[in-house]
Structures are given as C-alpha cells and as structure tokens.
Amino acid sequence: MSAGARRYKKPRSPGRQWIEYAGVRALLAGLRALPLARASDLMARIVGGGVLVSSRLRRVGMENLKHAFPDRDETWWREVLRGSFRNLGRLAAEVAWFDDLRPGNVRERIGFLGAESERHWKNVVRGKRHIVATGHFGNWELFAQAQGLMGHPIHVVHRALKNARLDDLLTQLRARAGTDVIYKHAAAREILRLLRADEVVAIPIDQHAIGVQGTPIPFFGRPAATTTAPVRLSQLTQAPLSVAVLVRRGESVEHDILVRPGIDPPPPARSEAVLREVMMRVNLEFEEIVRQYPDQWLWMHRRWRRG
C-alpha cells in the first residue's frame, strides 16, 4: 500500500463492521464452494431480481437512466438497470474466485476488445509513465487484478470503505496480483512520485467529486462534479492519459480489455480552461463506452448529485 493511513468521515461502528465483514466472508465462501459459472449465474439472478437491492438504489438508478436516455422508454430503462444489478452480482461471484486466477490461466478469461485495444494497452504498459482513467464499469475489480497477473501491476486510487475490515479484505485481494492501493485523501503526492518513476496509475473518474475537488463537466448532457486531477497530473508529469475499462462478454465470466487511444499531456502552462477542456474529452470517451454497454455501468451511484 503506497500512501499513508486510510481516512474517512463516517466509519461504521465496530459492531456493524464485524457483522458486515462476517456476512461478506460467509458469502464469498459460499460462492467459492460452487463452480464459477454457477456462482455467477446465481448471483446475477439474486441481485438482478432485486433480492439484495434497496428501493433507494432502484430509484436512483431509474432517475439516472431517464436523464441519460430520455428517448428510451420505461421498459428499456428497467431492463438496463436490471442488467446493471446482474453485472454487480456476477462481479461478487468473480471476486470470490480470484484465488483461482493465475498468470498461467488469466488469458483464458480475459482478452482484448480487438487488435486496436491491444495495441493501445501495450502503449500503456510499455515501461513509461501513464495515467488510466477508468470507472465502475464491468468488473472493475477484475480489471485491476488482471493487469498484475498479465505481468503489469498497476496502482489504483481508492476511496476507503467505511468498514475498515472490508477495506482491509479488499486491499488483500488486490495485493495478491500486485495491485497497489493509493488512498484518495493522500493520492496527489504519491501519484506524482509513482508517475515520475514511470509507473501506471489508474484513477476512477465516474464518482461525484466533493466540494472544491469537483468541476462541473458534462456527462450525458448534464453537469457532473468531476475531478480534473488526472489531467493536472498528466500535465505535471507529462504522462499520457488513456480511458480503459473491462467489458464483460454478454453474461459470461469472460471479459475483454477496452482501451481508447492515448491523450497527450496538456502544455505546462497552468490553465483551468485547458484542464477542463481535456477532462471534457475524457468524460466524453467514458460516456461513449457506457452508451455502447449501458448495462455494465453502475447506474445506482448518485453521479449527478447537487453540492
């Protein structure tokens, strides 16, 4: 773990942390007892059917879809949201099976979405500094895991979970493949150090950026508080910036890495207008991917919240 101690505003109570942790460990153990494909289908049915889903999450997801795709109808919105929940269930099953992935078999489940994506990814991991703009799409945990198993461990910026026990568990799972966690509150200085050492750093761009950290940048035609940190870091270190995600093949447990062409660092002169312009391009590229695979993005997140 690169950057200092974890920090969060409202941690869970010790009792609740233990209960949640015990529940997650039991769920992972139960899923691990089943064949991966069966565990994946089971979780897709359970979560997709709303058994483990709150009414608030369903409401937020539907509101987001209606704003993002106003030309679609209620049936389509509900089907996409159901697909998003199904994907989340499959993600949980695949996390339970992380121990089964090794350098020798990872490519049986993970490939590239065409020769162009493979070529772009080789540019990302060629031994030079690079920033990967990514998000909560497909199996984002497997995306980070796969890079280490393919021989190119990356550093991931991470917002600490409110449950310290679960946060430790997630960090341990990531570390198994060499993925390094950088806690968000202490990220800037550590990312600068890593990029100057020619490392690859992945930064989620699809979360609501709090307060002064967020710049209103269009996402699906609506202003969304977005961090411009990836572009600023690219500018400071002259590291190229690429948008990349892991795309699930249908409803299988196989995936493909999708990488968009690299974006050159902006000129050194500090300009908020330039940072915003480049981040608009990054947001648009991520939006285009979500439009292509709408059921693989986490619509239940309050991406367009106010304040």
N, C-alpha and C positions, 0 to 999 in steps of 0.2 A: 504494500500500500504506500503510495508515494507521499501524499500530502496529509499533514497533521491529523489531529483527533477529529472525530466526527462531531458535528454540531447540528442541532435542530431546535426549533422554537418550542414545540409542544410534544415532548416524548410521552409515550404510553406509560401508564403506571406499571410498576414491577409485576403485579399480579396479572394484569392484562397481557403484558409482554410474554409471560410464561405460558399462559393459556393459548395465545395465538401461535407461539413457537411450537408448542406441543402438537397443536392441531395441524400445522403445516408439515411437521416431521412425520406425523402419522399418515397424512395424505400422500406425501412423497413415497413413503414406504409401501403403502397400498398400491400405488401406481407402478412402483418398481416390481411388484410381485406379478404384474400382468405383462404379456408381450407388449412391446411399444405401440404397435398399430392398434391393438385392442384398447390400451390405456388412452391413447389419443382419441379414438372414436367415442369412448365412454365419457371423457371429459368434455368433448365437443357437444355431446347430447345433453349433459347435465348443465353446463354453463350456457350453451345456446338455447336451452329450453327455459332459462331464467330461474332455475332452481337455486343457484348461488348468487343471484343478481338482485340488487336493491332497486326499488322503484325509482329512487333518485337518479341512479345511473342510467336507467332506461329513459327517463325523462330528458336528462342532459344529452344523451346520445341522439334522441329523436330531434331535439331542438337544433343541435349542431347540423344534422343531416338536412333538415328542412332549409336552413340558411345556406348551406354549401351547395345543395342541389335543388333549388326552388322549382325547377322544371320537371322534377320527378313526382311520383305520386306516393300516397301513404303506404301502399303495398311494397313498393321498391325500397322506401326508407326502412321499413320494418325488416325486410329481408337482408339488407346490408347490415343493419345493426345486429341482427341475429348472427350473421356471418362473422362480425367483429367479435361477438361473445364466444362463438365457436372457436375462432382462432385463439382467443385467450385461454380457453380450456385446453386446446392442443398444446399451447406453449407450456402450460403447467405439467402436462404429461411428459413432454420432451425434457424439461428441466429435471424431472425425476430420473430420467435415463441418461443424464450427462456422463455418468461414470462409465457408460458403455462406449463412449466415443473416444477414439484414439487417433494418432497421426496416420495409422495404417488403414483405418476404415472411414475416416471423416468424409472423404470424397465420394463414398457410396451414397451419402445422403445430401451432400452439398456440392453444387456445381456453379456455373456462371450462366447468366441470362444472355447468352450469345457471346460471340468472339469479341465484340466491342467492349462489353463489360469486363471480360477477362483481360483485355489489353489495358483498359483504364486502371484495373486493380493492380496490375503489375507496375504501373507507374506510381501508384500509391505506396507500394511496399518495396520499392526498388532500393531502399537504403538511404533515402533522403527524407528530410522533414516533410510532413504532410498533415493536414487537418481534414478529418472526415466529419461532415455534417450529416447527422442521422436522426432517427426519432423512434417513437414507439410504434413500430411497423413490423408486420410479420412476427417472427420470433426474434425480437431484438436481443434477447439473452444469448441465443444460439449464434447470432451474428458475431458477437464479441468472442464467444467461445471458439468458434470455428477458426478465427484468424490465428490464434495461438497454435491450434492443432495442425494448421497448414504451414506452420513454421514462421509466422509473422505476428507475434504477440503485440497487442495494441494497448494503449492507455485510455480508459473510459472515464469521462466526467460523470459523477454520480451524486444525486441529491440523497442524503441519508434518509433511510426509512425511520419512521417514528418508533419502531420497535427495534431496539438495539440488538436483541437476539437474532431476529430475522435479518437484520442488516449484516451481522457477522456471518450468518449462514450463506447469504448471497455472495458476500465477498470471498468466502471459502470456495464456493462453486466456481466463481470466476477465476480465482487464482489457480485452480487446478490446471487450466490450459495456458497459464501465464498472463492472463488479463490483469492489468494493474488498475486499481480504482483510485481516482483522484476526487476527493470530496469537494463538492461545488463551492462551499464557502471559502476554501483556500486554494482555488484552482488556478487563478491567473499566474501567480509567480511560478508554480510548479509546471504549468503548461509551457511557459516561456523557457524554463530550464530544459524540459524534455525536447521541445522543438529545436532548440539550439544544439541539442545532442543528436539531431537527425532521427528523432522518434516519430511514430504515428500516433496522433491523439484523436479520439472520437468524441464529439460534442453533440448531445441531443439539442435540437433546435425547435422542437414542437411542444414545449411546455410554456405555460404562462410565465413571463418574466416579471418579477415583483418590483414595484416601485421604479426607482431611477435606473434599474438594470434593464428595463424594457423600453423599446422604441416601437411605436405603433406602425407596423408594416403589414400591408395587405396579405391575407391568407384566405383563399376562396372569396375574394372580393370584400372582405371585412377587415378593419384594422385589428391586429392581434399583437399584444405586447410581446415583443421578440427581442432576444438578446442579440446584440451586434458583436459580441465577444469573438466569435470565430473569424469574422472579417478583420477586426482590430488585431487579433493575434497573428493572422496571416500577414497583415501589413507590417507589424513589428518584427517578425521573423523571416519575412519573405518566403513563407511556406505556401505552396499551392493548396487550394481548398476544393474538395470533391463531395458531392452528395451521394450517399450509398446506403442501401438497405438490403435486407434478406427477404426474398419473395418466396412464399410458400407455393409449391406446385399443387394447385387445386386444394383438395382437403387431405393430402397425403402427409407423410412425415419427411418428405424430401423438399429441398429448397434450392434457390439459385441466388447468387450474389448479383445485385444490380448496381452498377456504378455509372454515374454520369461523368461527362468529360470534366477535367480539372479546370478550375477558375484561377487565373493568375492573380497574385497578390496585388492589391491596390498600391499606388505610389506612396512613398514615405510621408509626404506632407499630410498633417492631420486635418481631416475634414469630415465632419459629421455627415455632410451630404453624400460624400463618396462612400462612407461606411454603409449608410442607409441604402444607397443605390445597389451596392454589391449584395447586401443582405436581401434586398427585394428579389434579386435574381436567384439567390439560394432558396428563398421561400417558394418562389415560383417553380423551381425544379422539383422541390419536395412535393408541392401541390400536384404537379403533373403526374408524379408517381402514385399519389393517393387517388387521383381521379382514375388512373388505369386499374388500380386494385383497391377499390374503396372498402371492401370488407376486411382488409388486412391492417387498417389503421385503428387506433384506439379512440373511437368517437366519444367515449364516455368521459374523456378528460375535458374540463372546462377551459378550452383553449381561448375562448373569446370573453373571458370574464372581465368585469369592469374593475378598474383600480389596481 
